[in-house]
Amino acid sequence: MNDIKFEKTNGGLGRQTGSEDVISGLIFAGMGFTFGDADVNLKGFDTAAVDDQNNASAFARKFIYPEQLKDAGIVFTKPGDGSESNGTLSNIEIAKNVLYYHITEFFRMNPEGVLYVMIKANSATVEVDDIATLQTYAGGNIRQVGVFNSTLLPIEKSTTGVTGVQEVCKNLENAHRPLSVVLTYNGDNVTLDDLTANNNNPAADGNCNVSLLIGCDMDAGLAEALGDNYSKYGCIGLCIGAISKANVHESIAWVGKFPLGLKAPALFTGNLIRNIATHKLEELNDKRYIFPVIHAGDADNYFNDSHTLDVDSSDYAYIENVRTIDKACRGIRGKLLPWLNSPLRVDPSNGQLESGMVSFLETTAGEALEEMEKAGEISGYKVEIDPAQNVLATSALEIVIKKVPVGVMRKVTVKIGYTTSL
C-alpha cells in the first residue's frame, strides 16, 4: 500500500564513546572484491597501501555503526535470493555475506565500538605487514585487531605466522602504537586431533600480543549463507567485539558480561561443542586456544578464556594483562611527553635531582595510573625516581613504576558438606 515509511539510522550525531579502548580492526583477504561506485563494488574505502607499481594493494574504511554497511555496498543476501540460477549466491554475494556477518557481530557485541576494516586487493592472503598498515591508517589508535585468513601461516617473511605477527606487534609497541592481535583461519582441513596433537602447540614464550581463535557458529542457515569456503572460520568479529567491549582489565570469558549468543557453538573443524568430550576441551584450553564453551545450567555460550599465545607462566598470558599494560604505557607516555627535553633541576650541593623535581615527575607519571585505579582497571600503583641518578652526565632519567593488577576469578572451589551444628 502507498504510505510514508521511516527508516531509522544511527550515528548521525557523531557520538562516540569517550574511551579509545574500543577502537578495533579487522583484516580480510581480497575475496574477489573490487572497489568503486559500481553496484557490485565496495564503496567509500580509502587506499591504505600500494604495491611496487603504485597500484592499490589494500583498502580500508572506518565504521562507527552498522548502518554504514549498506552505504559501503556490504549487504547480506539470503540463500535462495542470490543472483545466480535458482537463486543461488554468487561468489561476490557470499563474500559480502562474510563481511556483513563478522562486522555486524562486532557491533552486536559492542554497539559502542569503532571498527576499521581493511581488505586486501587481488590477494588471497593477509601478511604480517598488513597489521602495521591498518594501524597506520587508523593513526595508531587501534587497540585490538582480528585477522581473517585462509591459513595460519600466511607470512612469507618469517617461519611461522605467530612469530611474524608477534614481531610486527613488538615493532608497533616500540613505535608507541601497541595492539593485540587475534588470528583465525579456515578450519575446513583441520581435525580435532590435529588441534590436540602433542606436536601442535602454538604457544611459545614471548607471543604475548597474539591469540588464536578456533571457535565459530555452525548454525546450518549461517553456514549456507557463508558458503563452503568461509563457513569454517573463527567468529572473529564477535571475538574482537568482546575484547572491544571489555574494560582493559576484564576477561572476555566473564560469564556475567559476555554471553556470545551463538546458535550452534562449535570449533572451526565442524565439531559441535556439545559433542566434544570434556577432556578434549581441557586439552584445547591447555594449548591456549580461544573457543566457545557451554556451562551446565546456562542456556547461552561463552569464550573459554582470554588466552594469548604466551606461556601460561608469563605475566602476559591473558589478553587483559596485555591491554592493561598497553593502556598504562600509552597513558604514561602521554603525560610525560610534554616534558621530553625539558630542564631537570638538580641540587647544587650534591648534583642530585632536586626533591621538588622528583615529586613533580613522580606525580606526572602517576596521573595516568591514578585514572586507571579510579576506573578499577588496576588495584594500585607506585612511581619511584632515584634522586641520585647522574642526570647531568647522562641526560637520561629512569622512572620505576610498579602496578598491582586486578585479578580474574578463573576457578572457584566451594567446600560443602553436612555438620551437626554451625
VEXDREN-2710 file (C-alpha; in Angstrom, 1 decimal):
% VEXDREN-2710
k/r/px/py/pz
1/MET/0.0/0.0/0.0
2/ASN/1.0/3.6/-0.6
3/ASP/2.5/5.0/2.6
4/ILE/5.2/7.2/4.0
5/LYS/7.8/4.9/5.6
6/PHE/10.6/5.8/8.0
7/GLU/14.0/4.0/8.3
8/LYS/15.8/4.9/11.4
9/THR/19.6/5.4/11.0
10/ASN/22.2/5.7/13.7
11/GLY/25.4/7.6/14.2
12/GLY/24.3/10.9/12.5
13/LEU/25.1/12.8/15.7
14/GLY/28.7/11.5/15.6
15/ARG/28.5/10.4/19.2
16/GLN/31.3/8.1/20.1
17/THR/32.4/6.5/23.4
18/GLY/34.9/8.6/25.3
19/SER/37.4/5.7/25.6
20/GLU/39.8/4.7/22.9
21/ASP/40.0/1.2/24.3
22/VAL/37.1/0.2/21.9
23/ILE/38.9/1.1/18.7
24/SER/39.4/-2.1/16.8
25/GLY/40.3/-3.5/13.4
26/LEU/39.5/-6.5/11.1
27/ILE/41.7/-7.5/8.1
28/PHE/40.4/-9.7/5.3
29/ALA/42.0/-11.2/2.2
30/GLY/40.7/-9.9/-1.1
31/MET/37.9/-12.5/-1.7
32/GLY/37.4/-11.1/-5.2
33/PHE/36.2/-7.7/-4.2
34/THR/36.5/-4.6/-6.4
35/PHE/36.2/-1.0/-5.2
36/GLY/34.4/2.0/-6.7
37/ASP/31.0/3.3/-7.4
38/ALA/29.6/0.4/-9.4
39/ASP/26.8/-1.6/-7.7
40/VAL/28.9/-4.7/-7.3
41/ASN/31.8/-2.8/-5.8
42/LEU/32.6/-1.9/-2.2
43/LYS/32.2/1.8/-1.7
44/GLY/33.8/4.5/0.4
45/PHE/37.0/2.6/1.1
46/ASP/40.3/4.5/1.0
47/THR/43.6/3.3/-0.4
48/ALA/45.5/2.0/2.6
49/ALA/48.5/0.6/0.8
50/VAL/50.1/0.5/-2.7
51/ASP/52.4/-2.1/-4.3
52/ASP/55.7/-1.6/-6.1
53/GLN/53.8/-0.4/-9.2
54/ASN/51.9/2.2/-7.2
55/ASN/48.7/0.2/-7.6
56/ALA/46.3/-0.1/-4.6
57/SER/47.0/-3.3/-2.7
58/ALA/44.7/-2.7/0.3
59/PHE/41.6/-0.6/1.0
60/ALA/40.3/0.4/4.4
61/ARG/37.3/2.2/5.9
62/LYS/36.1/3.2/9.4
63/PHE/32.8/2.0/10.7
64/ILE/31.2/3.5/13.8
65/TYR/27.7/2.0/13.4
66/PRO/26.4/-1.0/11.4
67/GLU/24.0/1.1/9.2
68/GLN/27.1/2.2/7.3
69/LEU/27.4/-1.2/5.8
70/LYS/24.6/-0.5/3.3
71/ASP/26.4/2.7/2.1
72/ALA/29.6/0.7/1.7
73/GLY/27.8/-1.8/-0.6
74/ILE/28.0/-4.6/2.1
75/VAL/24.7/-6.3/2.2
76/PHE/23.5/-9.7/3.3
77/THR/21.8/-11.9/0.7
78/LYS/19.9/-14.9/1.9
79/PRO/20.4/-18.3/0.3
80/GLY/17.7/-18.6/-2.4
81/ASP/17.7/-14.8/-3.1
82/GLY/21.0/-14.9/-4.9
83/SER/21.6/-13.6/-8.5
84/GLU/22.7/-16.9/-9.9
85/SER/20.4/-19.6/-11.3
86/ASN/17.7/-20.9/-8.9
87/GLY/18.5/-18.1/-6.5
88/THR/22.0/-19.4/-5.6
89/LEU/24.5/-17.0/-4.3
90/SER/27.3/-15.6/-6.5
91/ASN/30.9/-15.6/-5.2
92/ILE/30.7/-11.9/-4.5
93/GLU/27.3/-12.2/-2.7
94/ILE/28.9/-14.9/-0.5
95/ALA/31.9/-12.7/0.1
96/LYS/29.7/-9.8/1.1
97/ASN/27.8/-12.0/3.4
98/VAL/31.1/-12.8/5.1
99/LEU/31.9/-9.2/5.7
100/TYR/28.4/-8.4/6.8
101/TYR/28.3/-11.2/9.3
102/HIS/31.6/-10.5/11.0
103/ILE/31.2/-6.8/11.1
104/THR/27.6/-6.9/12.4
105/GLU/28.7/-9.5/15.0
106/PHE/31.3/-7.0/16.2
107/PHE/28.6/-4.3/16.7
108/ARG/26.2/-6.8/18.2
109/MET/28.6/-7.5/20.9
110/ASN/29.7/-3.9/21.3
111/PRO/27.3/-1.2/19.8
112/GLU/29.7/1.5/21.1
113/GLY/32.7/0.1/19.2
114/VAL/34.7/1.7/16.5
115/LEU/35.9/-0.7/13.7
116/TYR/38.5/-0.2/11.0
117/VAL/38.1/-2.7/8.2
118/MET/40.9/-3.4/5.7
119/ILE/40.5/-5.7/2.7
120/LYS/43.4/-6.8/0.5
121/ALA/43.0/-6.2/-3.2
122/ASN/43.7/-9.1/-5.6
123/SER/45.3/-11.1/-2.8
124/ALA/44.3/-14.4/-1.2
125/THR/46.4/-13.9/1.9
126/VAL/47.0/-11.4/4.7
127/GLU/50.6/-10.7/5.6
128/VAL/52.1/-9.5/8.8
129/ASP/52.9/-6.1/7.4
130/ASP/49.2/-5.6/6.8
131/ILE/48.6/-5.3/10.5
132/ALA/51.0/-2.3/10.6
133/THR/49.4/-0.9/7.5
134/LEU/45.9/-0.8/9.1
135/GLN/47.4/0.6/12.4
136/THR/49.0/3.4/10.3
137/TYR/45.7/4.1/8.5
138/ALA/44.0/4.4/11.9
139/GLY/46.5/6.9/13.2
140/GLY/47.9/4.3/15.6
141/ASN/44.7/4.2/17.6
142/ILE/43.7/0.6/17.2
143/ARG/43.9/-1.4/20.4
144/GLN/42.9/-4.9/19.0
145/VAL/42.7/-6.3/15.5
146/GLY/41.4/-9.6/14.1
147/VAL/43.0/-11.3/11.1
148/PHE/40.7/-13.4/8.9
149/ASN/43.0/-15.5/6.6
150/SER/42.8/-18.8/4.8
151/THR/45.7/-20.4/6.7
152/LEU/47.6/-19.8/9.9
153/LEU/50.9/-19.4/8.0
154/PRO/50.3/-16.6/5.5
155/ILE/53.6/-15.0/6.3
156/GLU/56.5/-15.1/3.8
157/LYS/58.9/-13.1/6.0
158/SER/59.0/-15.5/8.9
159/THR/59.0/-19.2/9.7
160/THR/55.6/-19.1/11.4
161/GLY/52.6/-16.8/11.3
162/VAL/52.5/-16.4/15.1
163/THR/56.2/-15.4/15.3
164/GLY/55.8/-13.0/12.4
165/VAL/52.8/-11.4/13.9
166/GLN/54.5/-11.0/17.3
167/GLU/57.4/-9.4/15.6
168/VAL/55.2/-6.8/14.0
169/CYS/53.4/-6.2/17.3
170/LYS/56.8/-5.6/19.0
171/ASN/57.7/-3.1/16.3
172/LEU/54.4/-1.3/16.8
173/GLU/55.0/-1.2/20.5
174/ASN/58.4/0.3/20.0
175/ALA/56.6/3.0/17.9
176/HIS/54.2/3.6/20.7
177/ARG/51.3/2.0/18.8
178/PRO/50.7/-1.2/20.7
179/LEU/47.8/-3.6/20.0
180/SER/46.6/-7.1/20.5
181/VAL/46.0/-9.5/17.5
182/VAL/43.6/-12.4/17.3
183/LEU/44.2/-14.8/14.4
184/THR/41.7/-17.1/12.8
185/TYR/41.8/-19.2/9.7
186/ASN/39.9/-21.8/7.7
187/GLY/39.5/-24.9/9.7
188/ASP/38.0/-27.0/6.9
189/ASN/41.0/-29.2/6.6
190/VAL/41.8/-29.3/10.3
191/THR/40.6/-32.0/12.7
192/LEU/40.1/-32.1/16.4
193/ASP/43.0/-34.5/16.7
194/ASP/45.2/-32.0/14.7
195/LEU/44.5/-29.3/17.3
196/THR/45.2/-31.5/20.3
197/ALA/48.2/-33.3/18.9
198/ASN/51.3/-33.3/21.1
199/ASN/53.4/-31.8/18.4
200/ASN/50.9/-29.0/17.8
201/ASN/51.4/-26.3/20.4
202/PRO/51.0/-22.8/19.1
203/ALA/52.0/-21.1/22.4
204/ALA/55.6/-20.0/22.9
205/ASP/57.5/-17.8/25.3
206/GLY/57.0/-14.1/24.3
207/ASN/54.0/-14.4/22.0
208/CYS/52.0/-12.1/24.3
209/ASN/50.3/-9.9/21.7
210/VAL/48.9/-12.8/19.7
211/SER/45.8/-15.0/20.3
212/LEU/44.4/-17.9/18.2
213/LEU/40.6/-18.2/17.8
214/ILE/39.3/-21.6/16.7
215/GLY/35.6/-21.3/17.7
216/CYS/32.7/-20.5/15.4
217/ASP/28.9/-20.8/14.9
218/MET/28.0/-23.8/12.8
219/ASP/24.3/-22.9/12.5
220/ALA/23.1/-24.5/9.3
221/GLY/21.5/-21.4/7.9
222/LEU/24.5/-19.3/8.6
223/ALA/26.9/-21.9/7.1
224/GLU/24.8/-21.9/3.9
225/ALA/24.9/-18.1/3.6
226/LEU/28.7/-18.0/4.2
227/GLY/29.4/-20.9/1.7
228/ASP/31.7/-23.8/1.9
229/ASN/34.8/-21.5/1.6
230/TYR/34.1/-19.2/4.5
231/SER/31.8/-21.0/7.0
232/LYS/34.6/-22.7/8.9
233/TYR/36.5/-19.7/10.1
234/GLY/36.5/-18.5/13.7
235/CYS/33.9/-15.9/14.8
236/ILE/36.4/-13.2/14.6
237/GLY/34.1/-10.2/14.5
238/LEU/32.4/-11.4/17.7
239/CYS/35.7/-12.0/19.5
240/ILE/37.1/-8.6/18.6
241/GLY/33.8/-7.1/19.6
242/ALA/34.1/-8.8/23.0
243/ILE/37.6/-7.5/23.5
244/SER/36.5/-4.0/22.5
245/LYS/33.6/-4.1/24.9
246/ALA/35.7/-5.4/27.8
247/ASN/37.4/-2.9/30.1
248/VAL/41.1/-3.5/29.7
249/HIS/41.3/-5.5/33.0
250/GLU/38.3/-7.7/32.1
251/SER/38.4/-11.2/30.7
252/ILE/36.2/-11.9/27.7
253/ALA/35.3/-15.2/29.3
254/TRP/33.3/-13.3/32.1
255/VAL/30.0/-15.2/32.1
256/GLY/28.0/-12.3/33.6
257/LYS/29.1/-9.8/30.9
258/PHE/29.9/-11.6/27.7
259/PRO/27.3/-14.1/26.6
260/LEU/28.0/-15.0/23.0
261/GLY/24.6/-16.0/21.7
262/LEU/26.0/-18.5/19.1
263/LYS/23.2/-20.7/17.7
264/ALA/25.4/-23.7/17.3
265/PRO/28.7/-23.2/19.2
266/ALA/31.5/-25.2/17.5
267/LEU/35.1/-25.5/16.6
268/PHE/36.0/-24.4/13.1
269/THR/36.7/-28.0/12.4
270/GLY/32.9/-28.5/12.3
271/ASN/32.8/-30.3/15.7
272/LEU/29.9/-29.0/17.8
273/ILE/31.0/-28.1/21.4
274/ARG/28.3/-30.3/22.9
275/ASN/29.7/-33.3/21.2
276/ILE/33.3/-32.9/22.3
277/ALA/34.5/-34.8/25.4
278/THR/35.4/-32.7/28.4
279/HIS/39.0/-33.9/28.4
280/LYS/39.4/-32.8/24.8
281/LEU/38.1/-29.3/25.6
282/GLU/40.6/-29.2/28.5
283/GLU/43.4/-30.1/26.1
284/LEU/42.4/-27.3/23.7
285/ASN/42.3/-24.9/26.6
286/ASP/45.7/-26.1/27.8
287/LYS/47.1/-25.3/24.3
288/ARG/45.8/-21.8/24.8
289/TYR/43.2/-21.7/22.0
290/ILE/40.1/-19.5/22.3
291/PHE/36.8/-21.2/21.6
292/PRO/33.2/-21.2/22.9
293/VAL/32.1/-23.3/25.8
294/ILE/28.8/-24.3/27.4
295/HIS/28.3/-24.1/31.1
296/ALA/25.9/-26.6/32.8
297/GLY/22.6/-24.9/33.8
298/ASP/23.1/-22.0/31.4
299/ALA/21.4/-21.8/28.0
300/ASP/24.0/-19.4/26.5
301/ASN/27.6/-19.9/25.5
302/TYR/30.8/-18.1/26.4
303/PHE/34.5/-18.0/25.5
304/ASN/36.6/-20.5/27.4
305/ASP/39.2/-17.9/28.4
306/SER/41.2/-14.9/27.1
307/HIS/44.5/-16.6/26.3
308/THR/47.4/-15.1/24.5
309/LEU/49.9/-17.5/22.9
310/ASP/52.5/-16.7/25.5
311/VAL/53.4/-19.4/28.0
312/ASP/50.9/-19.8/30.9
313/SER/53.6/-18.7/33.5
314/SER/54.0/-15.3/31.8
315/ASP/52.7/-12.0/33.3
316/TYR/51.1/-11.5/29.9
317/ALA/49.4/-14.9/29.5
318/TYR/46.0/-13.3/29.0
319/ILE/44.7/-10.5/26.8
320/GLU/43.6/-8.4/29.7
321/ASN/47.2/-8.4/31.1
322/VAL/48.5/-7.1/27.8
323/ARG/45.7/-4.5/27.3
324/THR/46.1/-3.1/30.8
325/ILE/49.9/-2.7/30.5
326/ASP/49.5/-1.2/27.0
327/LYS/46.9/1.3/28.2
328/ALA/49.3/2.2/31.1
329/CYS/52.2/2.8/28.7
330/ARG/50.1/4.9/26.4
331/GLY/48.8/7.0/29.3
332/ILE/52.1/7.5/31.0
333/ARG/53.8/8.5/27.7
334/GLY/51.1/11.0/27.1
335/LYS/51.6/12.6/30.5
336/LEU/55.4/12.7/30.2
337/LEU/55.8/13.6/26.5
338/PRO/55.3/17.4/27.0
339/TRP/58.3/17.3/29.4
340/LEU/60.6/15.4/27.0
341/ASN/63.9/17.5/26.6
342/SER/62.8/19.8/29.4
343/PRO/65.3/21.1/32.0
344/LEU/66.0/18.8/35.0
345/ARG/66.8/20.9/38.1
346/VAL/69.4/19.5/40.5
347/ASP/70.5/20.3/44.0
348/PRO/73.7/22.3/43.6
349/SER/75.1/20.9/46.8
350/ASN/75.3/17.3/45.6
351/GLY/74.3/17.2/42.0
352/GLN/71.3/15.0/42.7
353/LEU/67.8/15.6/41.3
354/GLU/66.1/18.3/43.3
355/SER/63.4/16.9/45.6
356/GLY/60.7/19.1/44.1
357/MET/61.6/17.9/40.6
358/VAL/61.4/14.3/41.7
359/SER/58.0/14.8/43.3
360/PHE/56.7/16.6/40.2
361/LEU/57.8/13.9/37.8
362/GLU/56.5/11.1/40.0
363/THR/53.1/12.8/40.2
364/THR/53.0/13.5/36.5
365/ALA/53.9/9.9/35.5
366/GLY/51.4/8.6/38.0
367/GLU/48.4/10.7/36.7
368/ALA/47.6/8.1/34.1
369/LEU/47.7/5.3/36.6
370/GLU/45.6/7.2/39.1
371/GLU/42.9/7.4/36.4
372/MET/43.1/3.7/35.8
373/GLU/43.0/3.0/39.5
374/LYS/39.8/5.1/39.9
375/ALA/38.3/3.2/36.9
376/GLY/39.0/-0.1/38.6
377/GLU/41.5/-1.2/35.9
378/ILE/44.4/-1.7/38.3
379/SER/44.4/-2.3/42.1
380/GLY/47.2/0.1/42.9
381/TYR/50.5/1.6/41.7
382/LYS/53.7/3.2/42.8
383/VAL/56.1/5.5/41.0
384/GLU/59.7/5.9/42.1
385/ILE/62.5/8.1/40.9
386/ASP/66.0/7.7/42.4
387/PRO/67.3/11.2/43.1
388/ALA/70.9/10.0/43.0
389/GLN/70.8/9.5/39.2
390/ASN/73.6/11.4/37.5
391/VAL/71.3/13.2/35.0
392/LEU/74.0/15.9/34.4
393/ALA/76.3/13.3/32.9
394/THR/73.8/11.1/31.1
395/SER/70.7/13.3/30.4
396/ALA/68.8/10.1/31.0
397/LEU/66.1/9.7/33.6
398/GLU/64.9/6.3/34.9
399/ILE/61.5/6.0/36.4
400/VAL/60.4/2.8/38.1
401/ILE/56.7/2.1/38.0
402/LYS/55.0/-0.8/39.8
403/LYS/51.3/-1.6/39.5
404/VAL/49.1/-4.2/41.0
405/PRO/46.7/-5.7/38.5
406/VAL/43.1/-6.7/39.1
407/GLY/42.6/-10.5/39.3
408/VAL/40.3/-12.7/37.4
409/MET/38.3/-15.4/39.1
410/ARG/39.1/-18.3/36.7
411/LYS/38.5/-21.2/39.0
412/VAL/36.3/-21.5/42.1
413/THR/36.4/-24.2/44.7
414/VAL/33.4/-24.4/47.0
415/LYS/33.7/-26.7/50.0
416/ILE/30.3/-28.0/51.1
417/GLY/29.1/-30.7/53.4
418/TYR/26.9/-31.6/56.4
419/THR/27.6/-30.7/60.0
420/THR/25.8/-31.3/63.3
421/SER/26.0/-27.6/64.3
422/LEU/27.0/-24.2/62.9
END
